[in-house]
Amino acid sequence: MGDFSVKCPLCGNGDTGVVDSRLTGDSVWRRRECPKCSRRFTTYERAELEIFVVKKDGRREPYKKEKLLSGILKATEKRPIALEQINKLVESVEQQIRGRGKLEVPSTYIGDIVMRKLKRLDEVAYIRFASVYRQFKDVASFQTELKRLKQG
């Protein structure tokens, strides 16, 4: 298994070398050095399997981390939650999705994972996410969810 050539992001040289490598979770961290400009930079390599999300209406669409992150950011907006916590939550959800070992995952599976994690992280963010995910149709359905939250 040979190393492929990575272009230096600083000078554009197409022939950089690996100085150090480490396994980090599901990726490989590599410290690289450019022989032309002598500068160092880091790359992360991860094998990607295209996973499809099966929506409630049966449609399938490619899983997109950005879409998951966007939904969580909306729910956590103006809450005392660090971006690092949000990124960890997204990574944790992704690990569970990939851990299934299947190429298709129901959107409800993803939503349920996010709901459980948000409930532990921030109750307001949980309710915000739930209002979209569970599609509250009226105040009564909102109150029902609040009662569930209080019951633990």
C-alpha positions in Angstrom: 0.0 0.0 0.0 1.9 3.0 -1.2 1.4 6.6 -0.2 -0.3 8.9 -2.8 1.1 12.3 -3.7 -0.5 15.2 -1.8 -0.1 18.8 -3.1 1.3 21.3 -0.7 -1.4 23.8 0.2 1.2 26.5 0.8 3.3 26.5 -2.4 1.4 24.1 -4.7 4.2 21.5 -5.0 2.8 18.2 -6.0 5.4 16.0 -4.2 5.1 16.1 -0.4 6.4 13.5 2.0 5.0 12.0 5.2 6.9 12.9 8.4 4.6 11.2 10.9 1.3 9.1 10.9 -1.1 8.1 13.6 -4.5 6.4 13.8 -7.1 8.8 15.3 -10.5 7.1 15.7 -11.8 6.3 12.2 -9.1 8.3 10.3 -5.4 8.5 9.8 -3.6 11.7 10.8 -0.5 12.5 8.7 2.0 15.2 9.3 3.5 16.1 5.9 6.4 18.2 4.7 7.0 19.9 1.4 10.6 19.5 0.1 10.3 22.6 -2.0 9.2 25.2 0.7 10.1 23.1 3.8 6.8 23.9 5.4 4.7 21.3 7.2 0.9 20.7 7.2 -1.5 18.0 8.4 -3.9 15.8 6.5 -6.6 13.5 7.7 -7.6 10.4 5.7 -10.8 8.5 6.1 -12.4 5.8 4.1 -15.8 6.9 2.9 -18.7 4.6 2.3 -21.6 6.4 0.7 -24.5 5.9 3.0 -28.1 6.7 2.0 -30.7 8.1 4.3 -34.2 6.6 3.8 -36.7 9.4 4.4 -40.2 8.8 5.9 -41.8 8.9 2.5 -39.4 6.3 1.1 -37.1 8.6 -0.8 -33.4 8.0 -0.5 -30.7 10.7 -0.5 -27.0 10.6 0.2 -26.1 11.2 3.9 -24.6 14.6 4.3 -22.8 15.6 7.5 -23.4 19.3 6.7 -27.2 18.7 6.7 -27.0 17.0 10.1 -24.8 19.8 11.5 -27.1 22.4 10.1 -30.2 20.9 11.9 -28.3 20.7 15.2 -26.9 24.2 14.9 -30.5 25.5 14.4 -31.7 23.7 17.5 -28.7 25.0 19.6 -28.7 28.5 18.3 -28.2 31.1 21.1 -27.8 28.3 23.7 -24.7 28.0 26.0 -23.3 25.1 24.0 -19.7 25.2 22.7 -19.1 24.4 19.0 -16.8 21.7 20.2 -19.7 20.0 22.0 -21.8 20.2 18.8 -19.0 18.8 16.7 -18.6 15.9 19.2 -22.3 15.2 19.1 -22.2 15.1 15.2 -19.2 12.8 15.3 -20.9 10.5 17.8 -24.0 10.3 15.6 -21.9 9.5 12.6 -20.1 6.7 14.5 -23.4 5.2 15.3 -24.6 5.4 11.8 -21.4 3.9 10.3 -21.3 1.3 13.1 -24.5 -0.2 11.8 -22.5 -1.5 8.8 -25.3 -0.8 6.4 -25.4 1.4 3.3 -28.9 2.6 4.1 -30.1 4.2 7.4 -33.7 5.4 8.2 -33.9 9.1 8.9 -35.9 8.2 12.0 -32.9 6.3 13.3 -30.7 9.4 12.9 -33.4 11.6 14.4 -33.8 9.4 17.5 -30.0 9.4 18.1 -29.9 13.2 17.9 -32.9 13.5 20.2 -31.3 11.3 22.9 -28.0 13.2 22.7 -29.6 16.7 22.7 -31.8 15.7 25.6 -28.7 15.1 27.7 -26.9 18.2 26.4 -29.6 20.9 26.5 -33.3 20.6 27.1 -34.2 23.8 25.1 -32.2 22.5 22.1 -33.9 19.1 22.5 -37.4 20.7 22.4 -36.4 22.9 19.4 -35.1 19.8 17.5 -38.2 17.8 18.5 -40.6 20.4 17.2 -39.1 20.0 13.7 -38.4 16.3 13.9 -41.8 15.3 15.4 -43.6 18.0 13.4 -45.7 19.4 16.2 -49.0 20.4 14.7 -50.4 22.3 17.7 -49.7 23.4 21.2 -51.1 20.2 22.6 -48.4 18.1 20.9 -45.8 20.5 22.1 -47.1 20.2 25.7 -47.0 16.4 25.4 -43.3 16.5 24.5 -42.7 18.8 27.4 -44.4 16.3 29.8 -42.2 13.5 28.4 -39.1 15.7 29.0 -40.1 16.3 32.6 -40.8 12.6 33.2 -37.2 11.9 32.2 
